[in-house]
Amino acid sequence: MTKLSINEKMERAIEIFVVLFGLYILIQILRAIFSGSWTTEDLIIGLLIFNLGSIFTVVISVAQLKSDHNHLKEQFKSLVSDFKS
């Protein structure tokens, strides 16, 4: 089992929290359809918060991939300069 850095642990914790919150909102939507638990405004606010959390996790992933790509770009530049000399 590999050790995870603090950033990876935080990212996983945020992803788990967003998934659990999404499941909670889904349960509330089903309860609203069948028997009514939350008001419509509360469901809409919950869905907006879930959407915001999802976008946040996607942005973290994209930023991480972009930074990894920039790191590789610098390594390839140094590799090319080594082959030229």
GROMACS elastic network, one bead per residue, 0.5 to 0.9 nm:
[ bonds ]
;  ai    aj funct       b0    kb
    4     7     6  0.80201   500
    4     8     6  0.58938   500
    4     9     6  0.62593   500
    5     8     6  0.52602   500
    5     9     6  0.62427   500
    5    10     6  0.86771   500
    6     9     6  0.50229   500
    6    10     6  0.61343   500
    6    11     6  0.85502   500
    7    10     6  0.51150   500
    7    11     6  0.61106   500
    7    12     6  0.86125   500
    8    12     6  0.61104   500
    8    13     6  0.84824   500
    9    12     6  0.51535   500
    9    13     6  0.60580   500
    9    14     6  0.85847   500
   10    14     6  0.61120   500
   10    15     6  0.85510   500
   11    14     6  0.51687   500
   11    15     6  0.61883   500
   11    16     6  0.86521   500
   11    57     6  0.74254   500
   11    60     6  0.78275   500
   11    61     6  0.86132   500
   12    15     6  0.50170   500
   12    16     6  0.61109   500
   12    17     6  0.85102   500
   13    16     6  0.51377   500
   13    17     6  0.60935   500
   13    18     6  0.86115   500
   14    17     6  0.50223   500
   14    18     6  0.61160   500
   14    19     6  0.86043   500
   14    53     6  0.82490   500
   14    57     6  0.72263   500
   15    18     6  0.51525   500
   15    19     6  0.62069   500
   15    20     6  0.86247   500
   15    53     6  0.84865   500
   15    54     6  0.80795   500
   15    57     6  0.65781   500
   16    19     6  0.51427   500
   16    20     6  0.61307   500
   16    21     6  0.84958   500
   17    20     6  0.51533   500
   17    21     6  0.60273   500
   17    22     6  0.84821   500
   17    53     6  0.88940   500
   18    21     6  0.50357   500
   18    22     6  0.60273   500
   18    23     6  0.86250   500
   18    50     6  0.66962   500
   18    53     6  0.60439   500
   18    54     6  0.66767   500
   18    57     6  0.84684   500
   19    23     6  0.62435   500
   19    24     6  0.86354   500
   19    50     6  0.86963   500
   19    54     6  0.86613   500
   20    23     6  0.50819   500
   20    24     6  0.62150   500
   20    25     6  0.86724   500
   21    25     6  0.62023   500
   21    26     6  0.85721   500
   21    46     6  0.87472   500
   21    50     6  0.68634   500
   22    25     6  0.50826   500
   22    26     6  0.61309   500
   22    27     6  0.86564   500
   22    46     6  0.87475   500
   22    47     6  0.80274   500
   22    50     6  0.61468   500
   22    51     6  0.89806   500
   23    27     6  0.62115   500
   23    28     6  0.86216   500
   24    27     6  0.51404   500
   24    28     6  0.62763   500
   24    29     6  0.86824   500
   25    29     6  0.61266   500
   25    30     6  0.86296   500
   25    43     6  0.73123   500
   25    46     6  0.65324   500
   25    47     6  0.69817   500
   25    50     6  0.81121   500
   26    29     6  0.50406   500
   26    30     6  0.62171   500
   26    31     6  0.85406   500
   27    30     6  0.51294   500
   27    31     6  0.60999   500
   27    32     6  0.85340   500
   28    32     6  0.60290   500
   28    33     6  0.85778   500
   28    36     6  0.84083   500
   28    37     6  0.67308   500
   28    38     6  0.68599   500
   28    43     6  0.75009   500
   29    33     6  0.61919   500
   29    34     6  0.86905   500
   29    36     6  0.84679   500
   29    37     6  0.83408   500
   29    38     6  0.80786   500
   29    43     6  0.69547   500
   30    33     6  0.50611   500
   30    34     6  0.61839   500
   30    35     6  0.82543   500
   30    36     6  0.84223   500
   31    34     6  0.52442   500
   31    35     6  0.54583   500
   31    36     6  0.54910   500
   31    37     6  0.58405   500
   31    38     6  0.81067   500
   32    35     6  0.55307   500
   32    37     6  0.51606   500
   32    38     6  0.62642   500
   32    39     6  0.77786   500
   32    40     6  0.83505   500
   32    43     6  0.87123   500
   33    36     6  0.61700   500
   33    37     6  0.87504   500
   36    39     6  0.76405   500
   38    41     6  0.80595   500
   38    42     6  0.60225   500
   38    43     6  0.64767   500
   39    42     6  0.53188   500
   39    43     6  0.64716   500
   39    44     6  0.88254   500
   40    43     6  0.51488   500
   40    44     6  0.62272   500
   40    45     6  0.86680   500
   41    44     6  0.51148   500
   41    45     6  0.61599   500
   41    46     6  0.85269   500
   42    45     6  0.51353   500
   42    46     6  0.60744   500
   42    47     6  0.85837   500
   43    46     6  0.50130   500
   43    47     6  0.61271   500
   43    48     6  0.85889   500
   44    47     6  0.50816   500
   44    48     6  0.61611   500
   44    49     6  0.86516   500
   45    48     6  0.50398   500
   45    49     6  0.62161   500
   45    50     6  0.85894   500
   46    49     6  0.51455   500
   46    50     6  0.61594   500
   46    51     6  0.85776   500
   47    51     6  0.60564   500
   47    52     6  0.85456   500
   48    52     6  0.61420   500
   48    53     6  0.86273   500
   49    52     6  0.50002   500
   49    53     6  0.61965   500
   49    54     6  0.86019   500
   50    53     6  0.50988   500
   50    54     6  0.61615   500
   50    55     6  0.86361   500
   51    54     6  0.50718   500
   51    55     6  0.61679   500
   51    56     6  0.85330   500
   52    55     6  0.51703   500
   52    56     6  0.61239   500
   52    57     6  0.87945   500
   53    57     6  0.63636   500
   53    58     6  0.87111   500
   54    57     6  0.52981   500
   54    58     6  0.62834   500
   54    59     6  0.86635   500
   55    58     6  0.50646   500
   55    59     6  0.60797   500
   55    60     6  0.86033   500
   56    59     6  0.51813   500
   56    60     6  0.62784   500
   56    61     6  0.87650   500
   57    60     6  0.50976   500
   57    61     6  0.63127   500
   57    62     6  0.87110   500
   58    61     6  0.51127   500
   58    62     6  0.61785   500
   58    63     6  0.85809   500
   59    62     6  0.50506   500
   59    63     6  0.60110   500
   59    64     6  0.84669   500
   60    63     6  0.51835   500
   60    64     6  0.61603   500
   60    65     6  0.86771   500
   61    64     6  0.51153   500
   61    65     6  0.62049   500
   61    66     6  0.85874   500
   62    65     6  0.50925   500
   62    66     6  0.60454   500
   62    67     6  0.85577   500
   63    66     6  0.50657   500
   63    67     6  0.61304   500
   63    68     6  0.85648   500
   64    67     6  0.51971   500
   64    68     6  0.61862   500
   64    69     6  0.86120   500
   65    68     6  0.50586   500
   65    69     6  0.61381   500
   65    70     6  0.86967   500
   66    69     6  0.50067   500
   66    70     6  0.62626   500
   66    71     6  0.86882   500
   67    70     6  0.50760   500
   67    71     6  0.62724   500
   67    72     6  0.87362   500
   68    71     6  0.51058   500
   68    72     6  0.63551   500
   68    73     6  0.86684   500
   69    72     6  0.51107   500
   69    73     6  0.61386   500
   69    74     6  0.88063   500
   70    74     6  0.64114   500
   70    75     6  0.87607   500
   71    74     6  0.53466   500
   71    75     6  0.64559   500
   71    76     6  0.88567   500
   72    76     6  0.61731   500
   72    77     6  0.86301   500
   73    76     6  0.52113   500
   73    77     6  0.63018   500
   73    78     6  0.88297   500
   74    77     6  0.51056   500
   74    78     6  0.63948   500
   74    79     6  0.86428   500
   75    78     6  0.52377   500
   75    79     6  0.61586   500
   75    80     6  0.86960   500
   76    80     6  0.60916   500
   76    81     6  0.85505   500
   77    80     6  0.51836   500
   77    81     6  0.62540   500
   77    82     6  0.86739   500
   78    81     6  0.50723   500
   78    82     6  0.61962   500
   78    83     6  0.87710   500
   79    82     6  0.50794   500
   79    83     6  0.63937   500
   79    84     6  0.87784   500
   80    83     6  0.51608   500
   80    84     6  0.62517   500
   80    85     6  0.87985   500
   81    84     6  0.51059   500
   81    85     6  0.63496   500
   82    85     6  0.54447   500
